[in-house]
């Protein structure tokens, strides 16, 4: 179960300022923290509070009544479920980023993986990936393995994580032989992991964002979404390893 972890980005938030709560996929942590000051500078009195977790967990939190103004997920399917349950402000949904999947190994490990079917080797005993039933990165990894006819060989080696960052941490600590992560996440840990290969996915990895229905800050939520699509925010996302949608 994901931990509800709020990180308020303005240390001196004014009591009268509006705080916009953004629930975002774990893989967006570095990028969103980096782009927050730019948004706040353009909207004096507004402050951002972020909650990062696996996309499915974020949706479950909203369904449980968590006070959220904006939702940003790592896959369209989770956002589709939110839309089907009328949890989104009509007309506010947009794609704002694209990512890719990679296979990473411990930086100082001895495994030589140049192809995905190398995961069948007996020397590869533990492979980290997000839990497919609750983590988009895990679903992307499973679909890639199924497309390569490797899921049956790999499933028994899987070490499941609560989100993509946890899967990356398993590799960084050398607790597994390899793991699946987003390219944007892998670049945050290049002092501990090495990208062995890019993993083609049957579906593109795209990130939608939308305002949550019932938010008391609907206009500010729309402004944040517009900012994500702006050249300034897109530059920050690019620096963090994301691509344009």
N, C-alpha and C positions, 0 to 999 in steps of 0.2 A: 504494500500500500504506500502510495507516494506521501511524502511528508509535506505538509502545508508550510512553506517557508517563504515568508514575506521579506523582501529586501527593499527598504525605502531608500531611494537614491538621493534625496536631498536631506542633508543632516540638519538643516535649519529651516524646516518647513514652517511657513507661517500658518497660524491657526485659521486664518480666513482663506487660505489658498485651497483650491480644489485638488484633491488627490485622485489620480486615475489609476485604478488597479488593473494591471495587465497580467493575465495568466498566459504563459508562453511555454512552448516546447523546450525541454531541457537543452537541446542543441542551440537554442537562441541566446543562452545566457550571456556569453561574452559580447556578442553583437549588440544586444539590447542595452546592456550596461554601458557600452561605449557610445551608443547614439542618444541615450537619454539626455545628457547635458545640452545637446543641440536643440532638442525639442523644448526643454524647459526654458532655454534662453529665448526661444521664439514665442513662448507663451508665459509671460511673467505671472507669477502667482500659482501656476500649475505645477504639480509634482507627480512623479511616477513612482508607483510601488509595484514591484514585480513578484510573481509567484511562478517558479519554474518546476516543471515535473513532466512526466510522460504525457503525451496528448490525451490518451484515454483517461488518465487519472484527473486531468484538468476538467474534462467533460463531466466526470462523475462528481467532482467537487461542485460544479455549477448546478448539477441536478440536485445536489444535497443542500443547496441554498447558499453556497459561498458567495460573498459579495464581489462580483467581478464586472468590470466595465468593458474589457476587450479580451478576446480570445484569439491566440495565434497558435496554430497546430502545425505539425510536421507532415501532415498528409491530408488530402481532401476528404477521405472517408470519414474521419472523425468530425470534421466540420459539417459534412453531409448529415451525420446523425444529429448534430446540434441543430441544424436547420430543420430537419424532419420533425424535431420535437419543439419547434418554434421558440428556440432559445436565442435566436439572433435578430438583431435589428434589421428589418427589411432594407435591402439596397446597400448595406454596408460591407458586404463581403468582397474581398479582392485577393488576388495572388500577389505576393510581394517578393518572393525569393525562390531560388531553386538550389538543390544540393546534389551530391553524388555519394555513393556508397564505396567504401574502401575496406580492404582486409589489412589489419595491422598486426604486427608481432612485436614482442619486447625488443627494445633497441639493441641489447647485447645478447639476444638469443641466438641460437645456432641453427634455427629452422630456416631452410631455403625454400620459400614458396614463390613460384613464378606463375602458377596457374591455379585456378580454383579447385581443380580435382586433386591438387596436392594435399588437400585436407583429408583425403582418404588414407594418407600414410599412417602407419602404426605409431610413428613417433609423435604424431599430433593426437594428443589424448583429450585436451580440454579446449573448447572453442567458445568464447563469450559472444553473446548476442542478446538483444532485448527480447523479453518474453513476447512472442508473436501475438498472443491473445490480448496484450495490453500496451504494446510499445510499437509505434510505426516503424522504427529502425529494424526491429525484430521481424516485422512482417515483410519489409523490403528484403531483408537477408534471406528469409525463408523462401520467398517467391523466386529470388535469384538462384538459390540452391535447387529448388524444384525445377526451374527452367533448365538447369544444367544437369538434371537427373542425379543430384548429389544429396538430396535431403535425407534419404533413407540411410546413407552411409555416415552422415554427419549428426543426425538427430541424437544418437546415443552419446555423443561427445559434448553436447551443448551444455553450457553453464549459463543459465538465464539471469538477466539483469532487469532491474526495475525501470531503467531508462538507459539511453545510449551513452550517457556520461559514465554511468556505473560500469557498463561493459568495457569502455575505454580504460577505466581505472583498473579493472581486473588485469588487462594486458600490461598497463604501465607498471603495476606491482609485480609482474611476472607470475601471477597466480594461474594464468592460462597460457597455452601455447600460441594462440591467435585469437582475433576477435573482429567483429564487424562494427564499424563506426562510420559516421558521416565524414566526408573530407574536411569539413569545417571544424569538426571536433578534433580530428587527428592532428591538425596543425597546431592545436593548443598544447600538445604533449610530445612534440618532436624531440624533446630532450630525454624522453622515456620510451617512446615507441617508434617503429619504422613502418612506413606504408609499404606493404609487400606488393599489392596490386589493386587496380581499380576494379570494382565489381559491377558489371552491367546489370541493370534492373529492368524487368519487363515493363514497368510503369515509371514515368519520370517522378523524381522526388521534388515535390513543390509544396510551398508553404502558403496557406490561406490565412487571412486575418478578418475578423468581423467584430462589430460592436455587439455586446450582449443585450438582449431585449430587457427593458426595465431599468437600464442604467440611468442613474440620476444625472449623469454627465454625458449625455448623448452627443452634444455638439463637440465637446472636447475629445470624445472617443473618435468621432469622425475626423477631427483634426490630426489626431495621432496616426490614424490609418493613412491619411493623405501624406503625412510626413514620411511614413515608411516608404512611400512611392516616390518621394522627392529625390533629386540628384544627391543632396547632402546625405540622406540616410542610406541611399543605395551605395554610395561610396564607402560608408562604414561597413555595410554588409559585405561588400566586395573585399575589403581589407580583412574581414573575418572569415573569408573562404566561401562565401555564398555567391551565387550567380544571379543575374537578373531573371525574373520569371518569364 
